[in-house]
Amino acid sequence: MNVKKWHTFLNESEQIEFPLKKYLSIIRDKTFNKLSLGDQFIEIDFKSNEYSDSTLVRINIEWISNDHKPYHGETDILSALQSEFKKFDISIEITDNVIDWNKLYSTIQHELKHIYDILYDETDENTFLKVGPINKLKLKYKNINDFHHFINLVYESLKHELEARNVMIYDRFRWLNIYDKSLIEGEFKNTYIYKSLIRLSNFDSQKFINRFDIDYLIDITNDFIEIYGDYDKVIKDKADLYDFYNYWEVYFKEKSREYLSKSEKVIDEIVKDNRPYMESKLTTEHLNFDKKDLYKEIFIKKLKNLY
């Protein structure tokens, strides 16, 4: 390969951070076709050489027979922070009797992205801290379908969730050896990732409000504001309701447009990375988590206060 072209390729701006590609390629290499139905965990020790620190990742697996439920993952973020990411657990629900490897790896990548963002995203938008309040609201209003749906849209619009779902696209389709962008886009439209973005774009604040008794909606909206935060106005009348839910409608649609655009760029990257030299690129660097001590201490403190 032309050397100049190679360096250009290495320095191109990527949608998926290089360390995440590296990490997942190692996991894929160590697990592909090596898991059997009923296996409860995999442990992978990442170590670049005999002098470097290890990072031990344990992937716990729960098998659930439910063809209509997507694969699901969770990470014990607080435990990972406290161990300085030298050890952390990822829990995965596999909902097939025969593993869909691309679904599995994209779900693992979703959780790795959360960890990566905790370490490297030092913006003010630390939406991880909103998960506790949202889970509380989901539980409280689980039997009020329309309001529960709204709460779930708020969850799906959190920055860290949008980012993590966006990176899932890569490992969902990267290994299919499909080179036609239109075919990948067609498959992408069948995913939970795409459908969640369409749900955000379809939220209609007026139709939502009209489904409720106004006084009741005022009460539960104020309860949402008290638990969730980020809104310093008490809802007093129908006009306030329209202002509040119109804000969310605009926000949902904005995030939907933004991440539909990002998803297209990820698909472009998949097509690019299907070129033969992708695997060579993955051997040129090694994942290195820098310590972010001050940020980490603050984050641990906040998480402890939530739980």
VOKOL-355802 format. One record per residue: residue in one letter; x, y, z of N, C-alpha, C in turn. Coordinates in pm, whole numbers, padded with zeros to 5 digits, always signed. Layout:
BEGIN
aXYZXYZXYZ...
This chain:
BEGIN
m+00084-00119+00000+00000+00000+00000+00087+00125+00000n+00043+00227-00072+00109+00357-00072+00118+00410+00072v+00242+00447+00117+00264+00489+00256+00183+00613+00290k+00178+00708+00198+00102+00831+00224-00046+00798+00245k-00097+00710+00163-00238+00670+00177-00262+00602+00311w-00166+00519+00353-00177+00449+00482-00185+00549+00598h-00098+00650+00599-00099+00748+00708-00225+00834+00704t-00273+00861+00584-00399+00935+00573-00512+00854+00636f-00512+00724+00608-00614+00635+00664-00607+00632+00816l-00487+00624+00871-00471+00619+01017-00520+00746+01084n-00505+00857+01016-00537+00986+01077-00676+01037+01043e-00752+00962+00968-00888+01005+00935-00974+01013+01061s-01063+01112+01065-01157+01123+01176-01254+01006+01170e-01272+00938+01283-01355+00818+01286-01479+00840+01372q-01586+00773+01336-01707+00776+01416-01692+00687+01539i-01625+00574+01523-01604+00480+01633-01461+00495+01682e-01444+00527+01810-01309+00549+01863-01223+00424+01843f-01101+00447+01801-01011+00335+01771-00999+00235+01886p-00981+00279+02013-00967+00180+02121-01086+00086+02132l-01206+00135+02102-01324+00048+02109-01318-00059+02000k-01272-00021+01882-01255-00120+01776-01151-00225+01817k-01043-00175+01877-00935-00265+01919-00985-00363+02024y-01051-00309+02126-01100-00392+02237-01196-00499+02186l-01292-00457+02104-01392-00551+02057-01332-00656+01963s-01232-00617+01885-01169-00714+01795-01101-00825+01875i-01044-00789+01991-00981-00889+02079-01087-00980+02138i-01196-00921+02186-01305-01001+02243-01361-01096+02138r-01380-01046+02019-01433-01131+01912-01339-01247+01882d-01210-01217+01875-01112-01320+01846-01110-01429+01952k-01131-01390+02079-01122-01486+02189-01250-01562+02215t-01363-01516+02158-01491-01578+02192-01568-01635+02073f-01539-01591+01952-01623-01631+01839-01626-01783+01822n-01747-01837+01822-01771-01982+01811-01711-02062+01927k-01679-01995+02039-01624-02065+02155-01719-02062+02274l-01837-02005+02254-01940-02002+02357-02045-02107+02326s-02092-02176+02430-02197-02276+02413-02319-02238+02496l-02435-02286+02453-02559-02261+02526-02543-02300+02672g-02571-02208+02762-02561-02236+02905-02433-02187+02970d-02331-02151+02890-02209-02093+02950-02246-01967+03027q-02190-01952+03146-02235-01844+03234-02144-01721+03232f-02021-01737+03188-01934-01619+03183-01814-01645+03093i-01750-01534+03055-01621-01536+02986-01533-01438+03061e-01407-01472+03081-01312-01378+03138-01200-01354+03038i-01170-01227+03016-01066-01190+02920-00971-01094+02988d-00842-01128+02987-00739-01045+03048-00666-00971+02936f-00682-00839+02934-00617-00758+02832-00484-00708+02885k-00378-00744+02818-00244-00707+02862-00156-00696+02738s-00096-00577+02719-00019-00557+02597+00116-00627+02602n+00178-00634+02722+00304-00706+02737+00325-00740+02884e+00433-00812+02916+00451-00862+03052+00477-00752+03154y+00508-00631+03109+00537-00523+03203+00417-00430+03226s+00310-00449+03152+00198-00356+03163+00092-00409+03260d+00006-00319+03307-00106-00359+03392-00207-00437+03310s-00275-00527+03379-00382-00603+03316-00514-00531+03333t-00605-00557+03242-00744-00519+03259-00826-00646+03243l-00890-00690+03351-00966-00814+03349-01114-00781+03329v-01169-00830+03219-01310-00808+03190-01383-00942+03202r-01485-00943+03286-01567-01064+03301-01703-01034+03238i-01740-01113+03139-01869-01098+03073-01962-01208+03125n-02057-01168+03210-02155-01262+03266-02271-01277+03168i-02317-01400+03150-02418-01428+03048-02542-01490+03113e-02657-01435+03079-02785-01493+03119-02861-01528+02992w-02909-01652+02985-02979-01699+02866-03129-01686+02890i-03198-01612+02802-03341-01593+02813-03404-01625+02678s-03500-01715+02678-03565-01752+02552-03677-01653+02522n-03647-01558+02434-03746-01456+02396-03701-01394+02265d-03754-01446+02154-03709-01404+02022-03739-01256+01993h-03838-01201+02065-03882-01064+02035-03811-00960+02121k-03730-01005+02215-03661-00912+02304-03517-00894+02256p-03470-00768+02248-03331-00748+02203-03231-00796+02308y-03109-00826+02265-03002-00854+02360-02985-00732+02451h-02954-00757+02575-02948-00648+02673-02819-00658+02753g-02762-00544+02791-02639-00545+02869-02640-00442+02981e-02563-00469+03084-02543-00374+03194-02399-00384+03242t-02347-00272+03293-02212-00270+03350-02218-00213+03490d-02146-00275+03582-02135-00223+03719-02033-00110+03716i-02081+00010+03683-01991+00123+03660-01920+00165+03788l-01991+00168+03900-01930+00210+04026-01815+00117+04064s-01837-00014+04050-01732-00111+04081-01612-00093+03988a-01640-00067+03861-01532-00046+03764-01449+00077+03798l-01517+00184+03837-01446+00306+03876-01357+00281+03997q-01410+00209+04094-01335+00187+04218-01212+00099+04196s-01217+00014+04095-01101-00070+04065-01007-00005+03965e-01033+00124+03933-00955+00197+03832-00955+00122+03698f-01065+00054+03671-01086-00017+03546-00983-00127+03521k-00921-00174+03630-00834-00291+03617-00918-00419+03615k-01042-00404+03659-01135-00518+03656-01276-00462+03648f-01355-00517+03558-01496-00479+03557-01581-00590+03495d-01708-00589+03532-01804-00690+03486-01903-00628+03388i-01932-00702+03285-02041-00669+03193-02139-00785+03197s-02266-00756+03218-02369-00861+03218-02450-00851+03089i-02467-00964+03022-02535-00968+02893-02650-01069+02900e-02767-01029+02851-02879-01122+02831-02880-01163+02685i-02867-01293+02659-02879-01348+02524-03018-01407+02511t-03093-01363+02412-03234-01403+02403-03260-01507+02295d-03155-01570+02244-03169-01675+02142-03111-01806+02196n-03160-01916+02142-03097-02045+02172-02971-02065+02089v-02965-01998+01977-02844-01997+01893-02794-01853+01892i-02669-01834+01928-02616-01698+01945-02611-01624+01812d-02666-01503+01812-02644-01410+01702-02519-01330+01741w-02406-01367+01684-02277-01312+01727-02270-01161+01707n-02328-01112+01598-02321-00969+01572-02404-00890+01673k-02518-00946+01714-02598-00882+01820-02522-00885+01952l-02457-00997+01978-02382-01010+02104-02270-00907+02111y-02191-00898+02004-02076-00807+02008-02119-00660+02009s-02228-00628+01940-02273-00489+01943-02327-00453+02081t-02384-00550+02153-02432-00525+02289-02314-00504+02384i-02211-00587+02370-02090-00569+02451-02027-00432+02421q-02024-00395+02293-01966-00267+02255-02044-00150+02317h-02174-00164+02328-02258-00062+02393-02207-00036+02534e-02179-00143+02608-02132-00128+02746-01989-00074+02752l-01903-00118+02661-01767-00064+02656-01767+00086+02627k-01860+00128+02544-01870+00271+02512-01904+00352+02638h-01993+00298+02722-02025+00367+02848-01898+00387+02930i-01818+00283+02942-01696+00291+03021-01598+00389+02958y-01584+00383+02828-01495+00474+02756-01537+00619+02780d-01667+00646+02775-01715+00783+02792-01695+00834+02934i-01708+00747+03031-01683+00788+03169-01538+00833+03184l-01447+00764+03118-01306+00798+03128-01268+00920+03046y-01329+00937+02929-01279+01036+02836-01372+01154+02809d-01500+01140+02838-01593+01250+02812-01602+01338+02935e-01530+01450+02933-01527+01538+03049-01614+01662+03028t-01712+01651+02941-01806+01762+02921-01901+01769+03040d-01978+01874+03042-02074+01892+03152-02195+01800+03139e-02207+01737+03023-02327+01657+02998-02306+01512+03044n-02291+01493+03174-02272+01359+03229-02408+01294+03254t-02469+01245+03148-02607+01198+03160-02619+01064+03231f-02507+01002+03265-02513+00880+03347-02588+00906+03477l-02575+01026+03529-02636+01060+03657-02787+01072+03649k-02842+01068+03529-02987+01074+03511-03053+00936+03511v-02972+00831+03506-03028+00696+03497-03105+00659+03624g-03050+00693+03741-03118+00663+03866-03255+00726+03874p-03268+00859+03855-03400+00922+03855-03496+00864+03752i-03446+00835+03632-03534+00781+03528-03584+00642+03567n-03497+00558+03622-03542+00425+03666-03648+00435+03775k-03631+00533+03863-03731+00556+03968-03865+00595+03907l-03862+00682+03807-03984+00725+03739-04047+00612+03660k-03965+00532+03593-04017+00418+03517-04093+00322+03608l-04036+00295+03723-04101+00204+03819-04230+00264+03872k-04227+00391+03904-04343+00457+03963-04461+00465+03866y-04430+00484+03737-04537+00504+03638-04543+00390+03536k-04504+00272+03577-04499+00159+03483-04636+00120+03431n-04745+00153+03503-04880+00115+03460-04953+00227+03387i-04888+00339+03365-04948+00450+03290-04876+00457+03156n-04929+00386+03060-04855+00356+02938-04799+00478+02865d-04883+00578+02842-04838+00693+02764-04729+00771+02837f-04745+00786+02968-04645+00860+03044-04516+00778+03057h-04531+00647+03074-04414+00558+03079-04337+00565+02947h-04411+00573+02836-04347+00585+02704-04267+00715+02696f-04324+00825+02746-04252+00952+02746-04123+00942+02829i-04133+00880+02947-04015+00865+03032-03907+00784+02958n-03951+00681+02886-03855+00600+02813-03790+00679+02699l-03865+00769+02637-03807+00855+02534-03700+00946+02594v-03726+00997+02716-03626+01079+02783-03498+00997+02804y-03516+00871+02846-03400+00782+02864-03327+00760+02732e-03403+00732+02625-03341+00704+02496-03271+00826+02438s-03305+00946+02487-03243+01069+02435-03123+01113+02517l-03088+01039+02625-02970+01073+02703-02845+01059+02616k-02753+01151+02631-02634+01152+02545-02559+01019+02550h-02533+00966+02670-02451+00844+02677-02523+00725+02615e-02657+00725+02618-02732+00616+02556-02732+00631+02404l-02751+00752+02356-02745+00777+02211-02608+00738+02155e-02503+00777+02227-02367+00745+02183-02344+00593+02183a-02388+00527+02288-02364+00383+02299-02443+00305+02195r-02567+00348+02169-02644+00280+02064-02583+00306+01927n-02526+00425+01908-02466+00457+01779-02346+00367+01750v-02262+00341+01851-02145+00255+01824-02187+00111+01802m-02306+00071+01851-02352-00066+01831-02366-00101+01683i-02396+00000+01603-02419-00023+01460-02296-00088+01398y-02178-00043+01442-02054-00088+01381-02038-00240+01391d-02044-00293+01513-02020-00436+01529-02143-00521+01497r-02257-00457+01479-02374-00530+01431-02358-00570+01285f-02291-00483+01207-02284-00506+01063-02144-00516+01006r-02042-00486+01087-01904-00484+01038-01860-00618+00981w-01904-00726+01044-01848-00857+01010-01934-00938+00913l-02033-00872+00853-02120-00941+00757-02059-00948+00617n-01947-00876+00598-01882-00869+00467-01977-00817+00359i-02057-00719+00400-02145-00651+00305-02077-00520+00264y-02063-00498+00136-01993-00381+00086-02089-00276+00028d-02216-00313+00017-02316-00226-00042-02383-00145+00068k-02363-00013+00067-02417+00073+00172-02570+00063+00181s-02637+00054+00068-02784+00049+00069-02835-00078+00138l-02762-00189+00124-02802-00313+00191-02786-00301+00341i-02676-00239+00386-02655-00218+00529-02761-00125+00585e-02793-00020+00511-02897+00074+00556-03032+00004+00569g-03062-00086+00478-03187-00162+00485-03193-00248+00610e-03082-00315+00641-03075-00397+00762-03080-00311+00889f-03016-00196+00883-03014-00105+00997-03156-00063+01037k-03243-00045+00939-03380+00000+00967-03463-00104+01043n-03413-00226+01051-03482-00330+01128-03436-00336+01274t-03341-00252+01312-03282-00261+01445-03354-00173+01547y-03338-00211+01672-03387-00129+01784-03324+00010+01780i-03200+00017+01739-03127+00145+01736-03200+00245+01646y-03232+00202+01525-03302+00288+01430-03443+00319+01481k-03513+00217+01529-03652+00238+01572-03660+00333+01691s-03559+00331+01778-03559+00425+01891-03547+00569+01841l-03467+00592+01737-03453+00726+01680-03583+00772+01613i-03652+00678+01551-03781+00712+01489-03885+00741+01597r-03881+00666+01708-03973+00696+01819-03952+00840+01869l-03827+00880+01880-03799+01017+01924-03856+01119+01826s-03838+01094+01697-03885+01190+01596-04037+01195+01588n-04105+01088+01630-04250+01081+01618-04326+01139+01737f-04255+01182+01841-04325+01234+01958-04399+01363+01920d-04529+01365+01952-04615+01480+01922-04668+01534+02054s-04622+01649+02097-04656+01701+02230-04806+01727+02245q-04871+01780+02142-05014+01810+02154-05096+01683+02166k-05066+01584+02082-05139+01457+02091-05115+01391+02226f-04992+01401+02275-04959+01344+02406-05043+01408+02515i-05047+01539+02519-05122+01611+02623-05271+01577+02615n-05324+01565+02495-05467+01540+02477-05510+01401+02524r-05417+01314+02551-05451+01181+02600-05482+01179+02750f-05457+01291+02819-05465+01294+02965-05571+01393+03014d-05622+01366+03131-05691+01469+03207-05587+01574+03246i-05616+01701+03221-05516+01807+03237-05466+01817+03381d-05556+01815+03478-05513+01827+03618-05423+01711+03658y-05457+01592+03610-05374+01475+03642-05236+01487+03578l-05235+01533+03451-05107+01547+03382-05020+01653+03448i-05081+01760+03496-05006+01863+03568-04938+01801+03691d-05013+01718+03765-04959+01656+03886-04841+01565+03855i-04857+01477+03758-04750+01380+03732-04632+01446+03661t-04657+01553+03587-04547+01626+03523-04462+01696+03628n-04527+01756+03726-04452+01819+03836-04373+01715+03915d-04429+01596+03927-04356+01488+03994-04234+01449+03912f-04250+01441+03780-04137+01413+03691-04027+01518+03710i-04067+01645+03711-03970+01755+03725-03896+01746+03858e-03968+01715+03965-03905+01706+04097-03803+01593+04103i-03836+01479+04044-03747+01363+04050-03634+01375+03948y-03667+01417+03827-03567+01420+03719-03477+01543+03728g-03536+01660+03766-03458+01784+03770-03448+01848+03633d-03356+01944+03620-03326+02013+03494-03439+02103+03444y-03537+02135+03528-03644+02225+03486-03690+02298+03611d-03672+02429+03615-03691+02503+03739-03828+02570+03750k-03921+02533+03663-04053+02594+03664-04159+02493+03705v-04249+02532+03794-04361+02448+03834-04472+02461+03730i-04530+02348+03691-04638+02349+03593-04768+02385+03664k-04836+02491+03614-04958+02538+03681-05084+02523+03596d-05067+02525+03463-05186+02522+03378-05153+02456+03244k-05253+02454+03157-05236+02387+03028-05129+02454+02943a-05118+02586+02952-05015+02657+02875-04875+02613+02917d-04857+02594+03048-04727+02545+03097-04697+02405+03045l-04802+02322+03040-04785+02186+02987-04737+02190+02842y-04799+02277+02762-04759+02286+02621-04614+02333+02608d-04576+02429+02690-04437+02476+02686-04341+02362+02722f-04375+02287+02827-04287+02181+02876-04273+02069+02773y-04385+02020+02723-04378+01904+02633-04336+01945+02491n-04359+02070+02454-04306+02118+02326-04154+02125+02332y-04099+02164+02448-03953+02163+02466-03899+02022+02439w-03964+01921+02497-03916+01784+02479-03935+01738+02335e-04045+01778+02273-04065+01740+02133-03953+01793+02045v-03920+01920+02062-03811+01981+01984-03679+01909+02013y-03654+01881+02139-03529+01815+02178-03521+01674+02119f-03631+01597+02130-03632+01461+02075-03604+01462+01925k-03671+01551+01854-03654+01555+01708-03511+01597+01670e-03456+01690+01747-03318+01734+01722-03220+01618+01740k-03238+01540+01848-03149+01427+01873-03168+01318+01768s-03292+01299+01726-03318+01199+01622-03245+01235+01494r-03256+01361+01451-03186+01405+01329-03035+01390+01344e-02983+01434+01459-02839+01430+01482-02785+01287+01473y-02854+01193+01537-02800+01057+01542-02838+00972+01422l-02941+01010+01348-02962+00946+01219-02848+00984+01124s-02805+01110+01134-02690+01153+01053-02563+01081+01097k-02543+01068+01227-02424+00997+01277-02428+00850+01237s-02546+00791+01240-02556+00649+01203-02515+00628+01058e-02550+00723+00972-02509+00711+00831-02357+00716+00819k-02292+00798+00901-02147+00806+00899-02083+00677+00949v-02147+00613+01049-02097+00484+01097-02106+00380+00986i-02217+00382+00912-02233+00287+00801-02127+00313+00694d-02098+00440+00669-01988+00472+00576-01856+00413+00627e-01836+00422+00757-01712+00370+00815-01705+00217+00804i-01821+00152+00818-01825+00005+00802-01781-00033+00661v-01834+00038+00562-01799+00010+00423-01649+00031+00402k-01598+00141+00459-01454+00171+00448-01370+00062+00515d-01412+00021+00635-01333-00074+00713-01341-00216+00660n-01430-00241+00568-01434-00373+00507-01316-00395+00413r-01240-00289+00388-01120-00304+00307-01020-00395+00379p-00935-00465+00306-00849-00567+00367-00754-00517+00476y-00719-00387+00476-00618-00343+00570-00676-00301+00706m-00806-00322+00729-00863-00287+00860-00797-00367+00972e-00781-00497+00954-00725-00579+01060-00579-00542+01087s-00505-00499+00984-00368-00452+01006-00368-00328+01093k-00464-00241+01068-00473-00118+01147-00495-00151+01295l-00571-00253+01323-00602-00289+01461-00479-00338+01538t-00371-00366+01470-00251-00413+01539-00149-00302+01560t-00183-00179+01519-00083-00072+01526-00080+00002+01659e-00184-00013+01740-00190+00056+01870-00250-00038+01972h-00245+00002+02100-00311-00077+02204-00393+00015+02292l-00506-00035+02335-00592+00043+02423-00517+00084+02549n-00526+00210+02584-00460+00257+02706-00553+00354+02777f-00613+00309+02889-00700+00396+02968-00614+00487+03056d-00618+00617+03029-00550+00711+03116-00630+00728+03245k-00559+00756+03353-00628+00779+03480-00679+00923+03484k-00803+00937+03520-00863+01069+03534-00905+01083+03680d-00806+01095+03770-00831+01079+03913-00934+01176+03969l-00919+01304+03939-01010+01402+03996-01152+01379+03946y-01164+01361+03815-01295+01338+03756-01358+01211+03813k-01274+01110+03829-01322+00982+03879-01375+00996+04022e-01303+01068+04106-01346+01087+04245-01480+01159+04251i-01495+01262+04171-01620+01336+04168-01734+01246+04123f-01708+01166+04020-01813+01080+03965-01855+00974+04066i-01758+00913+04133-01789+00812+04235-01875+00873+04344k-01839+00993+04388-01915+01060+04492-02060+01081+04451k-02079+01126+04326-02213+01150+04277-02293+01019+04267l-02229+00913+04218-02298+00785+04207-02338+00732+04343k-02251+00747+04442-02283+00700+04577-02404+00773+04631n-02416+00902+04600-02530+00980+04647-02660+00934+04582l-02649+00887+04459-02769+00840+04388-02818+00707+04441y-02725+00620+04475-02764+00484+04513-02746+00463+04662
